Amino acid sequence: MMPLCVFLAILYKICQVLAAHKTSSVIQESGIKIAKVGENVTITCVCQDDAVTFLSWYQQSLGGKPNIISTRMKHSPEADIYAQYKDRFKVLVEGKKEYLKITNLSLSDSGTYYCGVLVFNAIEFGQGVFLHVKSPATSIGSAIDQPTLKPLRLGDSLNLTCTVEAEPCAGELNLYWFRHGASQSTVMYPSEGHVCADISQETPHRRNCTLNLAIKSVSSADAGIYYCALASCGEIIFGNGTKVEIAGSPVLVYLLSAALGGSFIVLFVLAFIMYKLRKNLCSVCKAGAVPHQTCTVSDAVSQDADSLHYAALSLKRSSKQHRQEENLDNICVYSRVKSRKV
């Protein structure tokens, strides 16, 4: 019973791991894409599921909600683009690939762009790419300081600190964390808990802000480049980034697979041992090595009722014997005949 419970627990864990690594129906370029004001940019999305019926593009500005840009039926070459995006946004289709082209970029185009598909009444999004539109001459006087490299091991805790010296304008000052990794989507960590203070009494208009990021028990999925960003006055300024390297390899799937294989072997060995014990017991009974009554009882239990046959034997006796036993009941001797069905 115990090996069976262990086997089921390991099987459940493997299903969880495989589900986490399930292939997505949509593949989209991720990370951070940098362009300048006035330039053109193209974002790519690939749909690899035949069950997809609609494909859409979304834009999400910092701190805002996703806004739909366009919608297209899978087999239609033309996409319906919403009014506020019609002037500079265009959707191009080439086989399973779909391109979102943005011309004459402006600062307001900065944000995360998602490719979404409709599969069986459920919307599935791509990883998302953050488009950073840089101004030729920034109006924000600031400096962002963060470490360049952070080597870690699997299971360690990640603690990053970013220091920003900024001259805020009339708008609100916000700080963010961005992660750029080959196997991960761009993740934005809002500026909750950041601390700002005036640098000195002589320069009260300049402030020094500190932003921390903590991740417990890192895995290989947390590897990448982490950027500290300042958003103010309609512009975004990025730091140089901190490269987080995770030493070690993801061996969880291999360990669970080996444990599952071991459970299979244990169950097979137990079943083989039970089979051999039962076979040896039957052989001993048939060979007469145990008392006749034991085998007879064992055989009687295992046989069907209609496999037992009884025969009455008639005994010939002399006339003298007959006269002696004429007052006795007739004697019948029954012999049990065992038959085995072929």
Summary of the structure (lengths in Angstrom):
residues: 342
radius of gyration: 39.9
end to end distance: 35.1
largest distance: 146.5
contacts: 873
relative contact order: 0.12
helix: 25%
strand: 40%
